[in-house]
Amino acid sequence: MLSRVADSIYWLNRYIERAENVARFLEVNLNLILDLPTRVQQQWQPLVATTGDKDFFDQHYGEANAENVIRFLTFDHEYPNSLISCLQKARENARSVREVISTEMWQHVNAFYLLVANTAEDLALADLNQFLEDVRQASHLFAGIMDATISHNEGWHFGQMGRLLERADKTSRILDVKYFMLLPSLQHVGTPIDELGWIALLKSTSAYEMYRKRSNRHLITPAEVADFLILDPDFPRSIRFCTVQVERSLHLISGSPLGSWCNPAERSIGRLRSELEFLTVEEIIEGGMHQFLDRLQQQMNQVDQEIFKTFLDRRPVHTHLQIQSQS
């Protein structure tokens, strides 16, 4: 497979997954506002912190109120990780490999982009929830169409790696930042407001029902939520599950057996997967949750860079081409 094609399929899936996660963050925060008492300050700033682009927001918007944050994350064409920007890039990547992907995939990506592009920027809050739900459903439909309409060959596996690396990264970011957003002060620890916050965090990753069903859990505690979202081997949005599947796709592309490595990308993801398989949540908390998640994000970025260097880097031949990279 040409590196140009692999790169486009990889980033097509990353951008679709990124758009879905933006919609998740906004949707859960809007629903949480309805549940919290009015005396608890509504916080929008941590949503900006989740993106890692606070400097961009401060420069272009200043105050982190509902109107500014919603526009920043949805319809801002200058912000590269907004909904509209992600889908515009996803459509351009799909267009560049139109001869490789299925007709159904191309039609859906185009319709997904138009869904967002044709939505008014002054969308009322009352209509915003339905719009965000439509975005999430469109992302799920894209994944299903891709799985059902193209061969599960190298191209499909590059798409899987892009989607799952993006998902793992966003799960780590929401876990790292969201607690401080949902719990305005230490006085709320252990209160119903605290529990509402953790429920919202689980819902933002579609993990609430699966968390409850695993071992028939009735209590929601920070340690158990972290254990589920980081280390659960079966939940498809947990970080461990995503890394296992990324490693599997890498080995199916290269042809090397699992448990070995023949390139730096396989070595990086293998080390990360092994660490997650033998970790306990108690060790994570003892060493510091933020420190662990920050290092985890750096490791996932390294995996992304090694995949690029091993399979996607075409600069020695085409130095004039724009290179897509993690932001």
Protein Blocks (a to p, Z undefined) as FASTA:
>chain_A
ZZklmmmmmmmmmmmmmmmmmmmmmmmmmmmmmmpcfklccdfklmmmmnopmmmmmmmn
opacfklmmmmmmmmmklmkbmklmmmmmmmmmmmmmmmmcfklmmmmmmmmmmmmmpcf
klcfklmmmmmmmmmmmmmmmmmmmmmmcccdfklmmmmmmmmmmmmmmmmmmmmmmmmm
mmmbfklgoiaklmmmmmmmmmmnopmmmmmmnopiabdcfklmmmmmmmomkbmkbfkl
mmmmmmmmmmmmnopaehiafbfklmmmmmmmmmmmmpcfklmmmnopklmmmmmmmmmm
mmmmmmmmmmmmcklmmmmbccdddZZ
